Amino acid sequence: MALTALSEAMATLLGSCTLTPESEVVPLDQALSRFCAQSVTAGMAVPPADNSAMDGYAVCSRDVPGVLTVSQRIPAGSVSRPLEKGTAARIFTGAEMPMGADAVVLQEDTEETAQGIRLPAVEVGQHIRRRGNDIQPEDQLVAVGQYLGPQDIGLLASVGIDRIAVFDPLTVAIMTTGDELRDPGSGDLQPGQIFNSNRFSLGAQIRALGMTVVDLGNVPDDPSQIGNMLERAAAAADCIVTAGGVSVGEEDHVRSQIEARGDLALWKLAIKPGKPLAFGSVQGTPIFGLPGNPVSAWITFALVAKPWLIKRQGGAVGRAFRFPVRATFTIARAGSREEFLRVSLTGQGEAMRANALANQSSGVLSSLSEADAVAVIPAGTTVSPDDYVEVMPLSSLLEAGAA
């Protein structure tokens, strides 16, 4: 099977993902990390009335500078009286402005005297939060398919919404394969063994999308055991994600077991790292077979599996944020695959530079922690120092909805 370009693979995968999940209405405090199933518009203005942005004195700007008596005290949450002409009102942050006042003087800019409060000149509107400055009635707050983060929960609460419709979370079964893998905490490593990082990395990436994980653990490199576990995964989940066993080695059995129990629609991407990625189905359940090398598994999940899972769960899929940065590294020989190079970013603005990490091996997981971004090097491209390259911040790759 020929290598498939990433753009072509994603167009096919996302185009075939047409199922819409069921939805439910949940209390707002249970909506975090879910995908919104309804468009929500504001039914009120925020703030609902002009209020003070600072502790100080509410005044009519025509009455200052001067010494004014204090005619009332207005804590936040209280109801004010109209401002008496030629006076000031002691006011606190968040308190509604009294009728007749058009500015607030900061507390620290005033001076107490025997006759009253000495106040400097002010401009109309100074230190006032206007009604609707944050939200106007009928403003759209969230859209269908939007991932609900903490900021969105707060936004909805600010207009009095306490329940919202969200799509049901997908259930994703994960499993790793490899005789050499041991779980952390299971004892000391024996010769030839390594700790299983993929199982934990994949589980964390999926849970971060608000999805439910069925963790089937690690399966030895035995075709029968792998096939049986794939059948179990297919019965238990909406999608399966595996790591390892999809390359061309004699002990890579996942791909053959997928084909024996379903079909294989995609195998081998024209990317580096991450070439041996498989997508198909096992007994009707979609499956992503990711490479076993930790960096390859992480990259292919972020670039390929995550966008598909988000769309399958009813989420809106957008393009991961990219921006151009000058390179400090050299790629003298053009590659035949699109490459995702781990880089650190230094400097700011026009002085920002992308620095390739020294070890780009797909088995070096520490490089993902050290990197700030990945530089996207198209196939057939060479790079010289000071050439512009597009980079994708790792935070952008982790965001729900980015692809």
N, C-alpha and C positions, 0 to 999 in steps of 0.2 A: 504494500500500500504506500503510495507516494506521500511525501511530507505535505501537510496542508498549512497554508499561511494562516496566522492567527486571525486576521480580519475576516477571511473567508470562513474559518471555523466558527467564529462568533456570530456571523450573519446567519449561518445555517442553524446553529444551536438556538439562538434567541428567536429566530423565525419559526422554529418548530415548537416553541414553548408557548402554547396557546391556552392551556387550562387555567381557570381562575379558581382560587381556593374559596371555601366557605368563609363566612365572616360571623363575628359575634360582637355584641355591645358589652363593653367592660367599663368598670369604674376608672376614672382618670388615673388613679394611683396604681393601676395594673396595666397601663397602656405603654409603659416604657419599653423601648426596643421592639415594638410591634409596627406593622405596616398599616397605614390608615386605609380604611375601606370606604371613607366618605370625604367629600370636600366640605370644609367647615368655614363659614364666614362669620364675621363678628356681628352681633346684634346690638352693640353699644359702642360708645366712644371710650377710649382709655388714654389719659385719665378722664373720668366722667365730668370733671369741672376744672377750671383753672385752679392750680394749687401752688404753694410755695416750694421752690427747689432748695431753700436754705432756711436755717434758723435766723430770724432777724425781725424786721419791722415792716409791715405792709403800710404803704403810704400812697397818697395821690402825688404824682411827680410834680404837680404845680405848687405843692406846699413846701418843697424843699429846694435848696438848703434852708435849715432853720432849726429852731428848738420847738419840739411838739410834745404835747402831753400824750400819755398812753390811755386810750379810751376803752380798750378791751384786750383780752388775752385769748388766743385761738390755738389750742392744741390740735394735733391731727385727730380727726374723727369727730370733732365738735362742730356745731353749727354756728356760723358767725352772724353778727348783726351788720347792717350797712355801716360803712366807715363814717364816723362823724367828721364833718368838715373841719379841716385844720388840725386833725389829730393823727396819731399813728396807732396801729394795732400790733401788739406783740404777737408774732406768728412763728410756728414751728414747721419743720420740714414735713411736707405732705398735707398740711392743713389747707382747706379751701380758702381762696382769696375772698375777702369781704367785698361786697358791692361798693363801688366808689374808689377802690384801690387799684392802681395800675402798675405797681412796682414793689419790689422788696429790697430793703437795705440790709446788707449783711450785719449780723450782730457785732462782729469785730470792727466794723467801720463806724460805730456809733460811740457816743460819750454821754454818760449820765451827768446831769447838772441839777441844781436845786430847782430849776424851772421846768425840767423835763428832759427829753432825749435829744441831743444834738445830732442832726442827720445831714449827710452830704447830699449833693445833687445826684439824681438818678435819671436813667433813661426809661422811657415807657417800656414795660415788658421785662425789665431787668429781674433775673432770678425767679421768673414765673414759668411753670410748666403749663402750657396751654391745653385746654380741653381737646382731646383727640390727637395730641401731639404724637402719641405712640400708635394708636389704632383708631381708625375711623369706622363708623358703621358700614357694613357690607364689605369691608376688607377681607380678602381670603387669608385665612390663618394657616391652614394645612390643605394639601391636595390629596386626591386618591393616589395611593401607592407610596406616599411619603413615609420614610422611616421616622419614627417618633423618638427624638432624643430628649434629654432633660429640659433643654430650652423650649422645645415644643410643648411639653407638658405644662411648663410654667405659663406659656403664652395662652394656651387654652383655658387654664385656670383664671387668668387675668380678666377674662370676659364672662366668667361664671359657669363655664362648661364643666360638668362633673362626670360625664359619660361619653364614650365615643366608640364608633364602630371600627373594628380592626379585623384584618384577615387572620384566619386560623394559622398558627405557626406550622411549618413543615416539620415532619419527623425525619431526621437524617440518621441513617445507620453508618457508623464508621468502623473500619477494621484495618489493621496493618498485617503484613505478612513478612516472615523472615525467621529462620532458625536462630539467627544471631541476636535477636532482640530480647531484652529483659526490661521489665517495668521498673522505674525508679522505686526504691524502697523494698525491692524483692531480694536484696542481698548483694553481696559483692559480685562483680563481674568475673566470669571465668574466661580463660583464654579464648579469643575469637568472638567474644560477645561485646555488644554495645547497648547502651540504654535507649529505650524507645522514645524518641522525641516527637515523631510524627503523630502518634496517637493523641498526645496532649495538645500539640499545636493545632491540629485539625479540629479537635473538640472545642478549643477556645475560639477559633475563627467562626465556627458554626454557631456557637452559643452567643457570640457577639452580634449575630444577625437576628437574635430573638427566636431562633429555631430550637427544637427539642432534639437532643442527641441520644441515640441508642448506641452505646459503646460496646462493641462486640470483642474488644481486646485484640490480641495478636494471635495469628494462626500460623502454624509451622508451614514450611515449604513442602506441603503434601497436597497433590491435586484433589484427592478425595475430600480431605478436610476443608480445603478452600472452597470447593464446590458446594459442600453441605452448608458451610457458613454463609455463602452467597445466597443460597435458597432461604436460609433463616432470615437474613437481612432483607430480602425482597418481601417476605411476608410481614415484616415488622415495621417497615418504613416507607415513606414517600419517595425516598431517593437513597442511594448508597454511595459512599465515598470511601475508596480504599487507597492505601499507599503501599507501593511495592508490587513487584510481580508482573509488571506490564511491559518489560523490555524484551530482549531477544535471547536472554540466557536460558540455559537448560533448567534452571530452578525458578524461572519466571512463569508461574502457572495461572495467574489471575486472568490474563487475556484469553487463554484457551478455555478456561472454565466459564467465562462470560459467553463465549461463542457456543459452548456446549449447552448452555441453559437459556440462551436468548440470541441477541445479535450485537454486532459491533458496527457502529455507524462512523466512528472516527478513531484513527490510531496514528500517532506520530504527527506532531506539530513542527512547523519550521521555525522553532524558537530555541534559544539557548539562554539559560538552562530550561529543561522541561520537555525535551523532544518526545519521550515515550509516554504520552498521555493517551488514554483510551476513553471513549464515551460510547455507551450502548444501553442495553437493557437486559435484565435478568428476570425472567418470568413476568415481563411487563413493567418492571420497576426500573426507572432510569438509574444508571450507574456511571460514576466518574472513577476511572482507574488512574490514580496519580502516580508519578514516579516515586521511587523509594528514597532517593537522596533528599535530605531535609530542605535544602534551598529550592530544589526543583518542585517538591511537593507544595511548599509555601507559595512560590510564584505562580504555579499553575492553578492552585486553588483561587488565588486573588484575581488572576486574569481571566480564568475560564469558568471554573465551577461557581464561584460566588455570584457573578452576574446572572447566570442561569438560575441558581437557587432563588435569588431575589425576585426575578421575574416570575418564576413558578409560584412564589408565595404572594404574588400580587403587587410587588414593589416596583417602583419606577427605577429603571436602570439608566444611569447617566455616564458620561465619559469621565474617567479619572482625570483629575486636574493635572495639567502639564504646563511647563513653561521652559523657555530657552535659557541656557546658561553656558558660559564659555568653559570648555574642557581644559584640564591641565595635563591630560594623558594622550597617548598615541595609540591608534589602532592602524597598523601599517598594512595589514592584509585584510581585504574585504571578505567578510564571511558570507556563507550561503543561507544563513538563518538570521532572523531578527533576534538581536541580542539585548538582554536586560542586565545592564552592568551595575553592580552595587557601588554607590559613590557616597562620599561625604561632601557636604556643602560648606564652603567657607566664604566669608565676606558678605556684603549686603548690596542690594540694588545692582547697578552695572558692574560692581566689583565682585559680585558673587562668582564663585568658581566651583566646578564639579571635579572632585578628585577621586579617581578610581581606587578602590581598596586593593591592597596588594594581592590578596588571595581570593580569586573568583571561583574557586572550586565549588561545585554544587553540593558538596558534603560539609562545607564550612558554615555551620549555622550561626556562629558568632558574628559573621559578616553582616547578617541581617540586623543584629542589635547595634553594630557599629555604624551601619549605613544610615544616612538621612533620606536617601532617595535611590531610585534606579534610573540610570540613563538609558534611553531607548535608542539603540543603534540599528537602523534599518539594514536589511540584507543588502550586500553589494556596496557598503559604505566604508570608507576609511575616515579616520579622525586624526587631526593634528592639534597640538596645543593652540588654544585660542579659537578653535572652531566652535560654533554653537552646536549644542546637543540638547534635545528635549529631555527633561527629567520629570519623573513622577515621584512626589514625596511619598514615603512609606505610609504616612498618615492618610494620604489620599487613597492608596490601595486598600487600606483597612476600612474605609468609610462604607457604610451600607448605602447602596445605590450607585457607587462608583464602579466603572468597568474599564 
